[in-house]
Amino acid sequence: MTALVLDAPGAFRLVETGPAAEEAPPGPGDARVRVHASGICGSDRELYQGNRPEGYVRYPVTPGHEWSGTVEAVGAGVPEALVGRKVVGEGFRNCQVCDRCHAGDTTLCTAGYEETGFTQPGAMADTLALPARLLHPLSDDADLGAAALLEPAACIAAAALKARAQPGERVAVVGTGTLGMIAVQFLAAVSPARLLVVGTRPDRERLSLSFGGTEFRTRDQLSDQLSGYDVVIETAGSASAARSSASLLRRGGRLVLTGIPAAGAEGLDPTDLVVRQIEVQTVFGAPPAAWAHAVRVFDAGLLSLRPLVTHELPLTDFASAIELVGSGDPAVGKVLLRPQGLD
């Protein structure tokens, strides 16, 4: 088996393990998944560059929190019927016994932060072992390449559930990366009267409209006259994007923030939030209910993720993949690594 290991920021190696590791049965309650694809996002670049906040990474580590694969073995206490199933899986290794876990808010587990690909071995490897309770089976005909994007989709599902958008409402998405394009699809599904998409790249207009947007604007085209929206989901991850998102809302509107700006960034104006009675929600990761929602929508054919994938590379090309993700090239969307090689 092969696994990519980040020993420290900027220092990685490919590790080969013997056949005994591949043949060893998973532990009780665990499953071993043969990884089909692992996606790279901004947090993986933070991991590689050493910019991830303290407490949210533990080196050495095998990255990979966005992934898809097929179950090849299960441990004691896990149904054998899972073997051979196509799956994706939650990343947060929650304790299941604290009050937040009991409430279903597993991303707020009070036992401390543990997540696949950051503090626990991730999916940039031939196989991934994890608690079977974190797995979400897919339909037998699922596109595993597209399914590797179900982790960001689950985060947006969490945002959409918090936004509570209703048919006929005016809604908007700020940000046109992977998260933004998924958010457009979730909001389009509720039949809004208007769905504005705001980004910094004019080339994203066609894709935004194909996913259900009714209008596209770049950030520099926003004005005081463009407001009155009931719901805005922000996905860009900057303080300025958060402020632009709030400015689009009507009085009493609902704002959901999914991006994570740099620490210490200037935030929203609390006076504005109070006077206009803006409801602000945030998302960091996805709890089980959001994962189940995203998988259900994907399996029903209502979520188009394949068009967001622009590059697939073998795991051995990790360095090139990281450079692609940070290149700023508008032709680069989601980059997938394929541990088993390309078909």
Secondary structure, 3 states (H helix, E strand, C coil): CEEEEEEECCEEEEEECCHHHHHCCCCCCEEEEEEEEEEECHHHHHHHHCCCCCCCCCCCECCCCEEEEEEEEECCCCCHHHCCCEEEECCECCCCCCHHHHCCCHHHCCCCCCEECCCECCCCECEEEEEHHHEEECCCCCCHHHHCCHHHHHHHHHHHHHHCCCCCCEEEEECCCHHHHHHHHHHHCCCCCEEEEEECCHHHHHHHHHCCCCEEEEHHHCCCCCCCEEEEEECCCCHHHHHHHHHCEEEEEEEEECCCCCCCCCCCCHHHHHHCCCEEEECCCCCHHHHHHHHHHHHCCCCCCHHHEEEEEEHHHHHHHHHHHCCCCCCCCEEEEECCCCC
